[in-house]
Amino acid sequence: MVGGVSKYYGHFPALRDIRLQVAPGSTVALLGRNGAGKTTLLRIIAGLSKSSQGTVRIDGTDVRQATNRRRIGVLGHGISLYDELSATENLVLFARLYGLPDPQKRALAWLERTGLDRVRDGLVREFSRGMRQRLAVARAFLHDPELLLFDEPFTALDDRAIAVLQSLLAEAHAGGRTIVLSTHQLREALEIATHVALIRRGQLVFSGERTQQMLDDTGWLYRTYGDN
Amino acid sequence: MPSFLRASLTIAAKDLRSEFRTKEAFNASFAFSVVILLLFSFAFDPSSEQLRDISGGLLWLVFSFAGALSLNRSFARELQNDCLDALVSSPAPTGALFLGKALANYVLLLIVEMASLLVFALFYDVRFAKQLGPLLLVILLGTRGMTVIGTMFSALTVNLRMRELMLPTLVYPLMIPALMAAMTLTTDLIAGTPLGPENLIWLRLLAGFDVIYTALAVVFIDIVLVG
């Protein structure tokens, strides 16, 4: 639950009094123009940045608690992988940090799932962009998180990575996982979302269930609540 | 193994593995050390008594400059691909992340220092075999303090555009007590004076410095990394 979150950079208000309740098992599309504050909000929800005011709580406890961080999977703008390490070494590293049993086995299972098992010993710096993105997706899902926070997940993905991500998101949703994703790509986001939140200049201007009207006319939300 | 220790060792192993593959920090630090030692050997007569008086200062000057070069890279390497976000969002305590990075820096800097010490002995014809044990103890303690403060400020300055300049500017003033202790002890030991009641106070200062700054860094690192 995001309770009255504001974030100031100096005197500039990046977020103003955001109040958002995310129901377990829902998929929330966080929409808004460039600079609206989507990434800032996602970073605060992920515990990567502190809010100037307000709190983010999961089941009533602070998001920065280790037990909550274990429940969150984050995929940001960067791939968050080490170029000098191999694909397996990267996943084993994060499996160890999350305290997962048998890190090697878990890493190999996810490499197979994302179609990277043939290059498991290759260094990430030698990977193509698509392979790096698929490995980043594997890293985000590695510890089977209950809450998935994705910032522009479809941007710059190749077809294969999009297919992998879409199938994993569908599986996560079917498995009762909660998903919050920010995106510009309205059509893709609205197709998988159960709820929509629209941010405009740091303020939450709409929050509610996704309706058929939004799907039929993707511009409707922006025309009604946003600034064209 | 407790999860805190396991996370620290995981991070240390990751940093060392990355460094051994690229050798970026080692090459830069060691090359810099050799150049400084070489230049000073031209400036001073390597066989003079005067050199023995400044040997501790010279060695720690080299160690601290070399340290600044490698410590600058410590958190900066986490910026590539936004890796720092993945570390901070993991359940590993930020204190464990810090100690792991400090441990990797410690090992790396010790390797550079040992190599530089050999070069120093060669260029300046210094014999310290009799005092090797105490000298290593001083290097271990002095380097520990340097890596703890350096790693902390590497995290603090990681998002600054002028971080290469900011790190030494912030670290050296804080390092003055530890550097004074390390320089005095090193000069004494190279001159053949063993550790005794006269200079033991400096060794205690070094140990105390390490303990205090390690504790402070572990307490404040979460504020530095998350805000």
Interface residues (C-beta under 8 A of the other chain):
Chain A: R43 A46 G47 L48 S49 K50 R64 A66 T67 R69 R70 I72 V74 G76 H77 G78 I79 S80 L81 Y82 D83 E84 L85 E89 L93 F94 R96 L97 Y98 G99 L123 R139
Chain B: S3 R6 A7 T10 I11 K14 R17 S18 R21 T22 Q80 N81 D82 C83 D85 A86 L87 V88 S89 S90 P91 A92 P93 V226 G227
